[in-house]
Amino acid sequence: MSEKISRFLDDDLNYDETLGLLQVITEQPEMKDKLKRYAAVSHAMKTNDFLWVSTDFSMQINQEIQQTPVDGFLQINKKLLN
């Protein structure tokens, strides 16, 4: 689902995939929140504009980053630290 959200933000989904994703987002509040986070990150990466976000929002992004493994990178580094 994360890949579909990224592709959606890059305007890289076909019509049926877009409709399916939008249906999931409307049915699952956590997916709507994920879309908002991805959109903020995408915007920051593509522009030099600064967006003000609430402390709760930035804390949620930080938690998501901490909990999301990147091709095993986090698991490997955690083992090295222990």
Protein Blocks (a to p, Z undefined) as FASTA:
>chain_A
ZZmmmmmmnopacfklmmmmmmmmmmmmklmmmmmmmmmmmmmmmpcbdcdddfklmmmm
mmmmmmmcgehlmmmmmmmmZZ
